[in-house]
Amino acid sequence: MVFSNKIKTFNLGLLSKYRTTLMGIAAIFIILCHIPQYGVEVHHTLRSILIYGNIGVDIFLFLSGLGCYYSLSKNTKLSIWYKKRFFRIFIPYTLIQIPFWLYYIILGNFNILNEFIIYSTIGFWIWHLGAWYIALLIPLYLLTPFIYKVLHNKKYILLKTIAIIVFLVIMCNISIENIHNKPLYEFLKNIQWAFSRIPSFIIGISIAPLINKNIKVNTTFILISSLTLYIIIHLIDATIFAWWCLVPTILIIMVILFEYIKLDIISKFIYWMGTVSLESYLANIYLCKLIKDTVNRIGDKIIFNGHYIEYLCIILLGILISRICNKFSLSIIKKINF
């Protein structure tokens, strides 16, 4: 009964308290959603569930919006803010690719021009190749100070938030099928595909002041509103991406579990995953490609049936690489004088 009373109202400040842990949850969700994408043989029901792990990206973006609000509200010089964002992305992004570049150089399968285009993230926008999440963060972070200023300039934060989200939903669902120029079509299609995830970031940066003030809300109202909005959008048009609607529900459920149910060792591991969340995402996508290429070179052996051992190696190696990369990244960032 006491537990029931505690969760009737939800303290939004807990989202800040458990921010790193929630980043860890998002990282684990991403690793899980890549299981069926990699080709691991799982039951179709489990496959359908694992695919929803892709919502980890929307959790990342929500929490990133929250973090951006905190950093911008400190009135840091924009030049310094941009430098910090750039280094916190591109240092681990660069470090984690080095061993993979070396692997392909040794094999003689390394095209410098193509790899540079992909590394620069241009490859995603024109070819849909590379770390798309990094590609999205670049224009998003460039626009973030402007978004922050628009949303938190005096009044009507809620209305402005809704207007931006509606604009993004419409923009990302405008038909471009009549565009016959293939490069232009692919470019616009990739913009729509990536920008459809931005609503989570907008929500995060919008409600950050409420989180900062430890505002309490009715848990049932938030859960029902979140799920209802998702269902309504899905009924209007099932092709519209609306997973961002589910982020509040998932975050509240996760926080309640961590706040009122002591998970000890599991909680510590998830928290640690949150500290290396970016590195774990990058390690996972690059290892998936490397391991698959290696297995294809070896040939279809019995040991690789079902791809279970392969993906287990990806998870374990990913954790190791994430730890090493994070350690070096922090060391380099500390030496940079902002």
Contacts in CASP RR format, 6 or more apart in sequence:
PFRMAT RR
TARGET T0000
AUTHOR 0000-0000-0000
METHOD contacts of the structure
MODEL  1
MVFSNKIKTFNLGLLSKYRTTLMGIAAIFIILCHIPQYGVEVHHTLRSIL
IYGNIGVDIFLFLSGLGCYYSLSKNTKLSIWYKKRFFRIFIPYTLIQIPF
WLYYIILGNFNILNEFIIYSTIGFWIWHLGAWYIALLIPLYLLTPFIYKV
LHNKKYILLKTIAIIVFLVIMCNISIENIHNKPLYEFLKNIQWAFSRIPS
FIIGISIAPLINKNIKVNTTFILISSLTLYIIIHLIDATIFAWWCLVPTI
LIIMVILFEYIKLDIISKFIYWMGTVSLESYLANIYLCKLIKDTVNRIGD
KIIFNGHYIEYLCIILLGILISRICNKFSLSIIKKINF
3 260 0 8 1.000
6 260 0 8 1.000
7 219 0 8 1.000
7 256 0 8 1.000
7 260 0 8 1.000
8 218 0 8 1.000
8 219 0 8 1.000
8 220 0 8 1.000
9 216 0 8 1.000
9 217 0 8 1.000
9 218 0 8 1.000
9 219 0 8 1.000
10 216 0 8 1.000
10 217 0 8 1.000
10 218 0 8 1.000
10 219 0 8 1.000
10 222 0 8 1.000
10 252 0 8 1.000
10 255 0 8 1.000
10 256 0 8 1.000
11 214 0 8 1.000
11 215 0 8 1.000
11 216 0 8 1.000
12 207 0 8 1.000
12 210 0 8 1.000
12 211 0 8 1.000
12 213 0 8 1.000
12 214 0 8 1.000
12 215 0 8 1.000
12 216 0 8 1.000
12 217 0 8 1.000
13 211 0 8 1.000
13 212 0 8 1.000
13 214 0 8 1.000
13 215 0 8 1.000
14 255 0 8 1.000
14 259 0 8 1.000
15 22 0 8 1.000
15 66 0 8 1.000
15 211 0 8 1.000
15 251 0 8 1.000
15 255 0 8 1.000
16 66 0 8 1.000
16 211 0 8 1.000
16 212 0 8 1.000
18 254 0 8 1.000
18 255 0 8 1.000
18 258 0 8 1.000
18 259 0 8 1.000
19 63 0 8 1.000
19 66 0 8 1.000
19 67 0 8 1.000
20 271 0 8 1.000
20 274 0 8 1.000
20 275 0 8 1.000
21 254 0 8 1.000
21 258 0 8 1.000
21 267 0 8 1.000
21 270 0 8 1.000
21 271 0 8 1.000
21 274 0 8 1.000
22 59 0 8 1.000
22 63 0 8 1.000
22 251 0 8 1.000
22 254 0 8 1.000
22 255 0 8 1.000
23 59 0 8 1.000
23 60 0 8 1.000
23 63 0 8 1.000
23 273 0 8 1.000
23 274 0 8 1.000
23 275 0 8 1.000
23 277 0 8 1.000
24 270 0 8 1.000
24 271 0 8 1.000
24 273 0 8 1.000
24 274 0 8 1.000
24 277 0 8 1.000
25 56 0 8 1.000
25 59 0 8 1.000
25 254 0 8 1.000
25 270 0 8 1.000
26 56 0 8 1.000
26 57 0 8 1.000
26 59 0 8 1.000
26 60 0 8 1.000
26 63 0 8 1.000
26 274 0 8 1.000
26 277 0 8 1.000
27 56 0 8 1.000
27 273 0 8 1.000
27 274 0 8 1.000
27 276 0 8 1.000
27 277 0 8 1.000
27 280 0 8 1.000
27 281 0 8 1.000
28 270 0 8 1.000
28 273 0 8 1.000
29 53 0 8 1.000
29 54 0 8 1.000
29 55 0 8 1.000
29 56 0 8 1.000
29 59 0 8 1.000
30 53 0 8 1.000
30 54 0 8 1.000
30 56 0 8 1.000
30 57 0 8 1.000
30 280 0 8 1.000
30 281 0 8 1.000
30 284 0 8 1.000
31 280 0 8 1.000
31 284 0 8 1.000
31 315 0 8 1.000
32 50 0 8 1.000
32 53 0 8 1.000
33 50 0 8 1.000
33 51 0 8 1.000
33 52 0 8 1.000
33 53 0 8 1.000
33 54 0 8 1.000
33 56 0 8 1.000
34 284 0 8 1.000
34 285 0 8 1.000
34 288 0 8 1.000
35 42 0 8 1.000
35 50 0 8 1.000
35 311 0 8 1.000
36 42 0 8 1.000
36 47 0 8 1.000
36 50 0 8 1.000
36 51 0 8 1.000
37 288 0 8 1.000
38 288 0 8 1.000
38 292 0 8 1.000
38 307 0 8 1.000
38 310 0 8 1.000
38 311 0 8 1.000
38 314 0 8 1.000
39 306 0 8 1.000
39 307 0 8 1.000
40 306 0 8 1.000
40 307 0 8 1.000
40 308 0 8 1.000
40 310 0 8 1.000
40 311 0 8 1.000
41 306 0 8 1.000
41 307 0 8 1.000
41 308 0 8 1.000
42 50 0 8 1.000
52 243 0 8 1.000
54 243 0 8 1.000
55 243 0 8 1.000
55 246 0 8 1.000
55 247 0 8 1.000
55 250 0 8 1.000
57 133 0 8 1.000
57 197 0 8 1.000
58 197 0 8 1.000
58 200 0 8 1.000
58 243 0 8 1.000
58 244 0 8 1.000
58 246 0 8 1.000
58 247 0 8 1.000
59 200 0 8 1.000
59 247 0 8 1.000
59 250 0 8 1.000
59 251 0 8 1.000
60 133 0 8 1.000
60 277 0 8 1.000
60 281 0 8 1.000
61 197 0 8 1.000
61 198 0 8 1.000
61 200 0 8 1.000
61 201 0 8 1.000
61 244 0 8 1.000
62 200 0 8 1.000
62 201 0 8 1.000
62 203 0 8 1.000
62 204 0 8 1.000
62 244 0 8 1.000
62 247 0 8 1.000
62 251 0 8 1.000
63 204 0 8 1.000
64 137 0 8 1.000
64 201 0 8 1.000
65 144 0 8 1.000
65 201 0 8 1.000
65 204 0 8 1.000
65 205 0 8 1.000
65 208 0 8 1.000
66 204 0 8 1.000
66 205 0 8 1.000
66 208 0 8 1.000
66 211 0 8 1.000
67 208 0 8 1.000
68 141 0 8 1.000
68 144 0 8 1.000
68 148 0 8 1.000
68 205 0 8 1.000
69 148 0 8 1.000
69 152 0 8 1.000
69 204 0 8 1.000
69 205 0 8 1.000
69 208 0 8 1.000
69 209 0 8 1.000
69 212 0 8 1.000
70 208 0 8 1.000
70 212 0 8 1.000
71 81 0 8 1.000
71 84 0 8 1.000
72 81 0 8 1.000
72 144 0 8 1.000
72 145 0 8 1.000
72 148 0 8 1.000
73 208 0 8 1.000
76 84 0 8 1.000
78 145 0 8 1.000
80 338 0 8 1.000
81 145 0 8 1.000
82 141 0 8 1.000
82 142 0 8 1.000
83 336 0 8 1.000
83 338 0 8 1.000
84 338 0 8 1.000
85 141 0 8 1.000
87 332 0 8 1.000
87 333 0 8 1.000
87 336 0 8 1.000
88 333 0 8 1.000
89 134 0 8 1.000
89 137 0 8 1.000
89 138 0 8 1.000
89 141 0 8 1.000
89 278 0 8 1.000
91 329 0 8 1.000
91 332 0 8 1.000
91 333 0 8 1.000
92 278 0 8 1.000
92 279 0 8 1.000
92 282 0 8 1.000
92 325 0 8 1.000
92 326 0 8 1.000
92 329 0 8 1.000
93 131 0 8 1.000
93 134 0 8 1.000
93 278 0 8 1.000
93 282 0 8 1.000
94 119 0 8 1.000
95 325 0 8 1.000
95 328 0 8 1.000
95 329 0 8 1.000
96 279 0 8 1.000
96 282 0 8 1.000
96 283 0 8 1.000
96 286 0 8 1.000
96 321 0 8 1.000
96 325 0 8 1.000
97 119 0 8 1.000
97 282 0 8 1.000
97 286 0 8 1.000
99 321 0 8 1.000
100 286 0 8 1.000
100 289 0 8 1.000
100 290 0 8 1.000
101 110 0 8 1.000
101 115 0 8 1.000
103 290 0 8 1.000
104 110 0 8 1.000
104 115 0 8 1.000
117 123 0 8 1.000
117 126 0 8 1.000
117 127 0 8 1.000
118 124 0 8 1.000
118 127 0 8 1.000
118 129 0 8 1.000
118 130 0 8 1.000
121 130 0 8 1.000
121 131 0 8 1.000
121 134 0 8 1.000
121 135 0 8 1.000
121 138 0 8 1.000
123 129 0 8 1.000
123 130 0 8 1.000
123 135 0 8 1.000
124 130 0 8 1.000
124 131 0 8 1.000
124 132 0 8 1.000
124 135 0 8 1.000
124 190 0 8 1.000
124 194 0 8 1.000
125 135 0 8 1.000
125 187 0 8 1.000
125 190 0 8 1.000
125 191 0 8 1.000
126 183 0 8 1.000
126 186 0 8 1.000
126 187 0 8 1.000
126 190 0 8 1.000
127 186 0 8 1.000
128 186 0 8 1.000
128 190 0 8 1.000
128 193 0 8 1.000
130 285 0 8 1.000
131 281 0 8 1.000
131 282 0 8 1.000
131 285 0 8 1.000
132 194 0 8 1.000
133 281 0 8 1.000
134 282 0 8 1.000
135 194 0 8 1.000
136 194 0 8 1.000
136 195 0 8 1.000
136 197 0 8 1.000
136 198 0 8 1.000
140 198 0 8 1.000
140 201 0 8 1.000
144 205 0 8 1.000
147 164 0 8 1.000
147 202 0 8 1.000
147 205 0 8 1.000
148 205 0 8 1.000
150 160 0 8 1.000
150 164 0 8 1.000
151 157 0 8 1.000
151 160 0 8 1.000
151 161 0 8 1.000
151 164 0 8 1.000
151 202 0 8 1.000
151 205 0 8 1.000
151 206 0 8 1.000
152 209 0 8 1.000
157 206 0 8 1.000
157 209 0 8 1.000
158 206 0 8 1.000
161 202 0 8 1.000
161 203 0 8 1.000
161 206 0 8 1.000
164 202 0 8 1.000
165 199 0 8 1.000
165 202 0 8 1.000
165 203 0 8 1.000
168 195 0 8 1.000
168 196 0 8 1.000
168 198 0 8 1.000
168 199 0 8 1.000
168 202 0 8 1.000
169 196 0 8 1.000
169 199 0 8 1.000
169 233 0 8 1.000
169 240 0 8 1.000
171 192 0 8 1.000
171 195 0 8 1.000
172 192 0 8 1.000
172 193 0 8 1.000
172 195 0 8 1.000
172 196 0 8 1.000
172 241 0 8 1.000
173 192 0 8 1.000
173 196 0 8 1.000
173 237 0 8 1.000
173 239 0 8 1.000
173 240 0 8 1.000
174 192 0 8 1.000
176 185 0 8 1.000
176 188 0 8 1.000
176 189 0 8 1.000
176 192 0 8 1.000
179 185 0 8 1.000
179 188 0 8 1.000
196 241 0 8 1.000
197 241 0 8 1.000
197 244 0 8 1.000
199 244 0 8 1.000
200 244 0 8 1.000
200 247 0 8 1.000
203 244 0 8 1.000
203 247 0 8 1.000
203 248 0 8 1.000
219 252 0 8 1.000
219 256 0 8 1.000
222 248 0 8 1.000
222 249 0 8 1.000
222 252 0 8 1.000
223 248 0 8 1.000
223 249 0 8 1.000
223 252 0 8 1.000
225 248 0 8 1.000
226 245 0 8 1.000
226 246 0 8 1.000
226 247 0 8 1.000
226 248 0 8 1.000
226 249 0 8 1.000
227 245 0 8 1.000
227 246 0 8 1.000
227 249 0 8 1.000
229 242 0 8 1.000
229 245 0 8 1.000
230 242 0 8 1.000
230 243 0 8 1.000
230 245 0 8 1.000
230 246 0 8 1.000
233 240 0 8 1.000
233 242 0 8 1.000
233 245 0 8 1.000
234 240 0 8 1.000
234 242 0 8 1.000
257 263 0 8 1.000
258 267 0 8 1.000
263 270 0 8 1.000
273 280 0 8 1.000
274 280 0 8 1.000
275 326 0 8 1.000
276 322 0 8 1.000
276 323 0 8 1.000
276 325 0 8 1.000
276 326 0 8 1.000
279 321 0 8 1.000
279 322 0 8 1.000
279 323 0 8 1.000
279 325 0 8 1.000
279 326 0 8 1.000
279 329 0 8 1.000
280 318 0 8 1.000
280 319 0 8 1.000
280 322 0 8 1.000
282 325 0 8 1.000
283 317 0 8 1.000
283 318 0 8 1.000
283 321 0 8 1.000
283 322 0 8 1.000
283 325 0 8 1.000
284 314 0 8 1.000
284 315 0 8 1.000
284 318 0 8 1.000
287 313 0 8 1.000
287 314 0 8 1.000
287 317 0 8 1.000
287 318 0 8 1.000
287 321 0 8 1.000
288 314 0 8 1.000
291 310 0 8 1.000
291 313 0 8 1.000
291 314 0 8 1.000
292 310 0 8 1.000
295 304 0 8 1.000
295 310 0 8 1.000
298 304 0 8 1.000
303 309 0 8 1.000
304 310 0 8 1.000
END
